[in-house]
Amino acid sequence: MDIVTRPRILVVGAGFAGVECVRRLERRLTPGEAELTLVTPMSYQLYLPLLPQVASGVLTPQSIAISLRRSEKYRTRIIPGGAIGVDLRAKVCVIRTIAGDIVDEPYDYIVLAPGSVTRTFDIPGLTDHAFGLKSLAEAAYLRDHVISQLDLADACTDPAERASRLQFVVVGGGYAGTETAACLQRLTHAAVKRYPRLDPGLIKWHLIDIAPKLMPELGEKLGRSAQEILTRRGIEISLGVSIAKAGAEEVTFTDGRVVPTRTLIWTAGVVASPLIGTLDAETVRGRLAVNADMRLPGHDGVFALGDSAAVPDLAKGDDAVCPPTAQHALRQGRHVAENVIAALRGRPTRPYVHQDLGLVVDLGGTDAVSKPLGYELHGLPAQAVARGYHWSALRTGVAKTRVMTNWLLNAVAGDDFVRTGFQAHRPGNLRDFEYLDAYLTPEQVRAHVEEAGRAAR
Ligand SMILES: Cc1cc2nc3c(=O)[nH]c(=O)nc-3n(C[C@H](O)[C@H](O)[C@H](O)COP(=O)(O)OP(=O)(O)OC[C@H]3O[C@@H](n4cnc5c(N)ncnc54)[C@H](O)[C@@H]3O)c2cc1C
């Protein structure tokens, strides 16, 4: 009989933070020291910053899906599913597997890294009609959808329908929205040459944001430079504006304009995964409030990081918390692994401190703006820094090779604008992709764990 006496470390989420943590734990702990388990609905780590390039067809989806089983050295047990609740008192994580079974996973240490979901507001029609860009499926779906609008516009005889199919609205002037608008505009600009009956002048992209500036984190000069590049390429930018209403065939802006469109892309920020709400613990704007060493105060063995946690930003000071970026998530992942090991071995944990390295924004082709270590770059040097940074941050050699090959192939041969149709049979809006109703309430978690405990006795 195999009696497990090793401490159980459970990591929730296989994103930047979770995978970095697991790999470090595997390297630094002997198999006899702890049992490692990872809960994740996907069998890969998604390199999210390159998602706009998948949506625009520069990269294939597989190239940014980094396998969790690439090496025989990976010894962590993987539970394929999503955590739907955590009972901090009983130290049990409730999981729904991808087969739909409910599994209770006890732990001694838990590392919460489930990331974030798209932030939406109570705007009529939004979740029914908007597309998000947070998953590989969404990127693939969006690409097919945009190409299908060109196909349908080309085939239709009604000028009003054609015009509406060729207008596209992106909400969110942060780096995700700006890159998405820029990359997809390039896609339609290049694709329309293959549709001789379509008037390229009918294709209109709108990028809107309620904030007064595009990507304020870039600073005044670079933000303006990005804006100029996009405007030159024909993207209409409206700042201080949001969506008042979304419909299947038109979108109403808060300034009263009604834009006929079948494509509303919503990238207006993120909120912590709903899993955090199941803990019944203190949050800061939805993110779990943790100490600088990423421990949850008052709960031994509970750590949280990445987009789902409000980790104090000691490099900035005051009450700042680390922004939800891959840059922080990845480094926090490594750091939290060291702190879990320290806790396990009875040593003191260390606070997380990281000086922001800056921002890179790929606007497609040779257009880019970057601010590495405070230096402001645009054009080719910015693009080289942007691609170089992402390329070096990809975890595996095979992912690096796939991405580089895709970049080269795209630069030489361009795109064939093929719709895959894999998901054509199902709708693909925000509501369909984010599974927000999968989670339990804190009371349901507790009741479930107590019931399971009674049944086991
Ligand atoms: C389009 C786009 C562009 C971006 N560009 C940049 C950029 O240029 N630079 C930058 O620094 N950041 C960028 N970001 C932000 C960056 O990707 C995130 O900050 C980063 O991914 C956060 O890491 P994480 O590990 O917290 O979450 P994620 O990487 O999102 O990982 C979370 C993981 O948890 C899993 N999960 C979710 N719920 C559950 C659950 N209930 N149970 C188990 N597993 C779960 C998910 O499947 C996922 O694998 C971008 C984001 C987007 C969407």
The ligand as an SDF file (V2000), in Angstrom:
LIG
                    3D

 53 58  0  0  0  0  0  0  0  0999 V2000
   -3.7930   39.9690  -25.5940 C   0  0  0  0  0  0  0  0  0  0  0  0
   -2.8710   40.1240  -24.4270 C   0  0  0  0  0  0  0  0  0  0  0  0
   -1.6280   40.7190  -24.5810 C   0  0  0  0  0  0  0  0  0  0  0  0
   -0.7610   40.8680  -23.4900 C   0  0  0  0  0  0  0  0  0  0  0  0
    0.4710   41.4160  -23.6830 N   0  0  0  0  0  0  0  0  0  0  0  0
    1.3400   41.5130  -22.6490 C   0  0  0  0  0  0  0  0  0  0  0  0
    2.6540   42.0470  -22.8170 C   0  0  0  0  0  0  0  0  0  0  0  0
    3.0160   42.4480  -23.9140 O   0  0  0  0  0  0  0  0  0  0  0  0
    3.4690   42.0860  -21.7340 N   0  0  0  0  0  0  0  0  0  0  0  0
    3.0870   41.6380  -20.4990 C   0  0  0  0  0  0  0  0  0  0  0  0
    3.8850   41.6860  -19.5470 O   0  0  0  0  0  0  0  0  0  0  0  0
    1.8550   41.1580  -20.2950 N   0  0  0  0  0  0  0  0  0  0  0  0
    0.9670   41.0710  -21.3340 C   0  0  0  0  0  0  0  0  0  0  0  0
   -0.2870   40.5690  -21.1310 N   0  0  0  0  0  0  0  0  0  0  0  0
   -0.7040   40.2110  -19.7680 C   0  0  0  0  0  0  0  0  0  0  0  0
   -0.1600   38.8470  -19.3510 C   0  0  0  0  0  0  0  0  0  0  0  0
   -0.4250   37.8990  -20.3380 O   0  0  0  0  0  0  0  0  0  0  0  0
   -0.7500   38.4360  -18.0150 C   0  0  0  0  0  0  0  0  0  0  0  0
   -0.4830   39.4180  -17.0670 O   0  0  0  0  0  0  0  0  0  0  0  0
   -0.1550   37.1010  -17.5530 C   0  0  0  0  0  0  0  0  0  0  0  0
   -0.5580   36.0710  -18.4320 O   0  0  0  0  0  0  0  0  0  0  0  0
   -0.5850   36.7600  -16.1260 C   0  0  0  0  0  0  0  0  0  0  0  0
   -0.0280   35.5470  -15.7500 O   0  0  0  0  0  0  0  0  0  0  0  0
   -0.8070   34.5730  -14.7650 P   0  0  0  0  0  0  0  0  0  0  0  0
    0.0470   33.3740  -14.6170 O   0  0  0  0  0  0  0  0  0  0  0  0
   -1.2750   35.3020  -13.5830 O   0  0  0  0  0  0  0  0  0  0  0  0
   -2.1390   34.2010  -15.5840 O   0  0  0  0  0  0  0  0  0  0  0  0
   -2.2640   33.4290  -16.9580 P   0  0  0  0  0  0  0  0  0  0  0  0
   -1.0220   33.4580  -17.7240 O   0  0  0  0  0  0  0  0  0  0  0  0
   -3.4970   33.9360  -17.5920 O   0  0  0  0  0  0  0  0  0  0  0  0
   -2.5020   31.9390  -16.5040 O   0  0  0  0  0  0  0  0  0  0  0  0
   -3.5960   31.5230  -15.7520 C   0  0  0  0  0  0  0  0  0  0  0  0
   -3.7380   30.0330  -15.9410 C   0  0  0  0  0  0  0  0  0  0  0  0
   -4.6990   29.5400  -15.0300 O   0  0  0  0  0  0  0  0  0  0  0  0
   -5.6020   28.7040  -15.7070 C   0  0  0  0  0  0  0  0  0  0  0  0
   -6.8580   28.7890  -14.9670 N   0  0  0  0  0  0  0  0  0  0  0  0
   -7.7920   29.7430  -15.0120 C   0  0  0  0  0  0  0  0  0  0  0  0
   -8.7850   29.4740  -14.1480 N   0  0  0  0  0  0  0  0  0  0  0  0
   -8.4410   28.3250  -13.5500 C   0  0  0  0  0  0  0  0  0  0  0  0
   -9.0680   27.5200  -12.5570 C   0  0  0  0  0  0  0  0  0  0  0  0
  -10.2290   27.8620  -12.0320 N   0  0  0  0  0  0  0  0  0  0  0  0
   -8.4510   26.3760  -12.1750 N   0  0  0  0  0  0  0  0  0  0  0  0
   -7.2690   26.0080  -12.7250 C   0  0  0  0  0  0  0  0  0  0  0  0
   -6.6350   26.7290  -13.6570 N   0  0  0  0  0  0  0  0  0  0  0  0
   -7.2150   27.8810  -14.0600 C   0  0  0  0  0  0  0  0  0  0  0  0
   -5.6650   29.2510  -17.1110 C   0  0  0  0  0  0  0  0  0  0  0  0
   -6.0990   28.2590  -18.0170 O   0  0  0  0  0  0  0  0  0  0  0  0
   -4.2230   29.6520  -17.3300 C   0  0  0  0  0  0  0  0  0  0  0  0
   -3.4740   28.5540  -17.7630 O   0  0  0  0  0  0  0  0  0  0  0  0
   -1.1670   40.4150  -22.2110 C   0  0  0  0  0  0  0  0  0  0  0  0
   -2.4250   39.8440  -22.0490 C   0  0  0  0  0  0  0  0  0  0  0  0
   -3.2780   39.6920  -23.1310 C   0  0  0  0  0  0  0  0  0  0  0  0
   -4.6270   39.0500  -22.9330 C   0  0  0  0  0  0  0  0  0  0  0  0
  1  2  1  0
  2  3  1  0
  2 52  2  0
  3  4  2  0
  4  5  1  0
  4 50  1  0
  5  6  2  0
  6  7  1  0
  6 13  1  0
  7  8  2  0
  7  9  1  0
  9 10  1  0
 10 11  2  0
 10 12  1  0
 12 13  2  0
 13 14  1  0
 14 15  1  0
 14 50  1  0
 15 16  1  0
 16 17  1  0
 16 18  1  0
 18 19  1  0
 18 20  1  0
 20 21  1  0
 20 22  1  0
 22 23  1  0
 23 24  1  0
 24 25  2  0
 24 26  1  0
 24 27  1  0
 27 28  1  0
 28 29  2  0
 28 30  1  0
 28 31  1  0
 31 32  1  0
 32 33  1  0
 33 34  1  0
 33 48  1  0
 34 35  1  0
 35 36  1  0
 35 46  1  0
 36 37  1  0
 36 45  1  0
 37 38  2  0
 38 39  1  0
 39 40  1  0
 39 45  2  0
 40 41  1  0
 40 42  2  0
 42 43  1  0
 43 44  2  0
 44 45  1  0
 46 47  1  0
 46 48  1  0
 48 49  1  0
 50 51  2  0
 51 52  1  0
 52 53  1  0
M  END
$$$$
